[in-house]
Amino acid sequence: MAHLFDMNYFVNSDKYPLQFNVVETLLKTIREQLPIALKEPDNYTARATLLWAASRALNSFCTSGYKTQAQLHALEQFSSTYDMTHGKGLAIITPKWMTYLLNKDETVANDFARFGMNVMGIKDLGNDMDNALAGIAAFQNFIKVELHLPVTLSELNITDIDLDELKVKACYGQDSLPMAYRPLTQEDCLNIYKMCL
């Protein structure tokens, strides 16, 4: 899901209907099939569907026309520093990044609301901000309850963290990620990391 978020879904670019709808369908399919594959490891259909979706996630059809930086993957520095998988790091980072962006820049509300309704299946609450908040909550619940993944570093007993080092790594030693969905400075990265503790 994070590959689709970073390169196709949460992008600061025009969203072409056919391409964007394919990406959204991939996200929805992964959201439906992943819990099945976890509960039933021998379920060939669920696992094959996930493999097929993963191969499509980085397919040039889905990524064509978007000029963006993979901000979630840039932020996910936990797996290179601590004993955890890349997926666990992304599970912790992604809802915090969404919450941070929504609080900082309300222009993301429409995209997060659409994600909440069309991928996470929340009911329309009547406005983008409420739908965005409900969508983020549903996504974090999905991660924690359905996927049984941590949503904070403290759940992994990780407390001794050099956040200043991580914020520099996240921006590849530069001042910011200027081509991200919403540009992130080192200070933004630091604030997101604090939310992950």
C-alpha positions in Angstrom: 0.0 0.0 0.0 2.8 2.4 0.8 4.3 2.1 -2.7 0.9 3.1 -4.1 0.5 6.0 -1.6 4.0 7.3 -2.3 4.1 7.1 -6.1 0.5 7.2 -7.3 -2.2 8.1 -4.8 -1.0 10.9 -2.6 0.8 12.9 -5.2 0.8 16.7 -5.8 -0.2 16.3 -9.4 -3.2 16.0 -11.7 -4.9 12.7 -11.1 -5.9 11.1 -14.4 -9.2 9.2 -14.0 -8.3 5.9 -15.5 -4.9 5.6 -13.9 -6.1 6.9 -10.5 -9.1 4.6 -10.4 -6.8 1.6 -11.2 -4.5 2.7 -8.3 -7.5 3.0 -6.0 -8.8 -0.4 -7.0 -5.4 -1.9 -6.2 -5.5 -0.3 -2.7 -9.0 -1.5 -2.0 -8.1 -5.0 -3.2 -5.0 -5.1 -0.9 -7.1 -3.8 2.0 -9.5 -6.7 1.5 -7.1 -9.5 0.7 -4.3 -8.9 3.2 -6.2 -9.8 6.3 -7.4 -13.0 4.6 -3.8 -13.9 3.7 -2.7 -13.3 7.3 -5.5 -15.5 8.8 -5.2 -18.2 6.1 -1.5 -18.4 5.0 -2.4 -21.2 2.6 -5.1 -19.3 0.9 -3.7 -19.3 -2.7 -6.2 -16.8 -4.1 -5.4 -14.2 -1.4 -1.7 -14.6 -1.7 -1.7 -14.6 -5.5 -3.9 -11.5 -5.5 -1.4 -9.7 -3.2 1.5 -10.7 -5.4 -0.3 -9.5 -8.5 -1.2 -6.2 -6.8 2.3 -5.7 -5.6 3.7 -6.1 -9.1 1.1 -3.6 -10.4 1.9 -1.1 -7.7 5.3 -0.2 -9.3 4.2 -0.8 -12.8 5.0 2.1 -15.1 1.3 2.5 -16.0 0.5 3.5 -12.4 3.5 5.7 -12.0 3.6 7.5 -15.4 3.0 11.2 -15.4 3.7 11.7 -11.7 6.6 13.8 -10.6 6.9 13.1 -6.9 9.2 12.1 -4.1 8.4 9.0 -2.1 8.0 10.7 1.2 6.8 7.7 3.3 9.8 5.7 2.2 12.1 8.6 3.0 10.6 9.0 6.4 10.8 5.2 7.2 14.3 5.2 8.6 13.4 2.9 11.5 14.2 -0.4 9.8 17.7 0.8 8.8 18.4 1.8 12.4 16.4 -0.7 14.6 15.6 -4.4 14.3 12.3 -4.2 12.4 11.0 -4.8 8.9 10.4 -2.0 6.5 6.7 -2.8 6.6 6.5 -2.3 10.4 8.2 1.0 10.0 5.8 2.1 7.4 2.9 0.9 9.5 4.0 3.2 12.3 4.9 6.2 10.1 2.0 6.4 7.7 -1.0 7.2 9.9 1.2 9.7 11.8 2.3 11.4 8.5 -1.4 11.6 7.4 -2.4 13.2 10.8 0.4 15.6 10.7 -0.3 16.7 7.2 -4.0 17.1 7.8 -3.3 19.4 10.9 -0.7 21.4 8.9 -2.4 21.7 5.5 -6.2 21.3 5.2 -5.9 21.0 1.4 -5.1 17.3 1.9 -8.5 16.7 3.4 -10.2 15.9 0.1 -7.6 13.2 -0.8 -7.6 11.7 2.7 -11.4 11.8 2.7 -11.6 10.0 -0.6 -9.2 7.4 0.7 -11.3 6.9 3.8 -14.5 6.4 1.8 -13.3 4.5 -1.3 -10.6 2.4 0.2 -11.3 2.1 4.0 -15.1 2.0 3.5 -16.1 4.7 6.0 -19.5 6.3 5.6 -19.7 9.8 4.3 -19.9 12.2 7.4 -20.8 15.2 5.2 -17.5 17.1 4.9 -13.9 16.4 3.9 -12.3 17.1 7.2 -14.5 14.7 9.2 -14.2 12.1 6.5 -10.4 12.5 6.4 -10.1 12.1 10.2 -12.4 9.0 10.1 -10.4 7.6 7.2 -7.1 8.0 9.1 -8.6 6.4 12.2 -10.0 3.5 10.1 -6.5 3.0 8.5 -4.7 3.0 11.9 -7.3 0.5 13.2 -6.8 -1.7 10.2 -3.0 -1.7 10.8 -3.4 -2.4 14.6 -6.4 -4.7 14.8 -6.5 -6.5 11.4 -2.8 -6.7 10.6 -1.6 -6.9 14.2 1.2 -4.4 13.5 2.5 -1.8 15.9 1.5 1.9 15.5 4.1 3.3 17.9 7.7 2.7 18.5 7.1 2.2 22.2 5.1 -0.9 21.4 8.5 -2.3 20.2 10.3 -1.1 23.3 12.2 1.5 21.2 12.7 4.6 23.3 16.3 5.6 22.8 16.1 7.4 19.5 18.2 10.0 17.8 15.5 11.9 16.1 17.8 14.6 14.8 19.8 12.0 12.9 16.7 10.5 11.5 15.3 13.8 10.2 18.6 14.4 8.3 18.4 10.9 6.8 14.8 11.4 5.8 15.7 14.5 3.7 18.8 12.7 2.3 21.0 15.3 3.9 19.2 18.2 2.3 16.9 20.8 4.0 13.7 19.2 2.8 11.8 16.9 0.5 10.5 19.6 -2.0 8.8 17.2 -4.4 6.8 15.3 -1.9 3.0 15.2 -1.9 3.3 18.2 0.5 6.9 19.4 0.9 8.4 18.3 4.2 11.2 20.1 5.9 13.6 18.5 8.4 11.5 20.1 11.1 8.3 18.5 9.7 10.1 15.1 9.7 11.2 15.6 13.3 7.6 16.4 14.3 6.3 13.3 12.6 8.9 11.2 14.3 7.8 12.6 17.7 4.3 11.4 17.0 5.6 7.9 16.4 7.1 7.5 19.9 
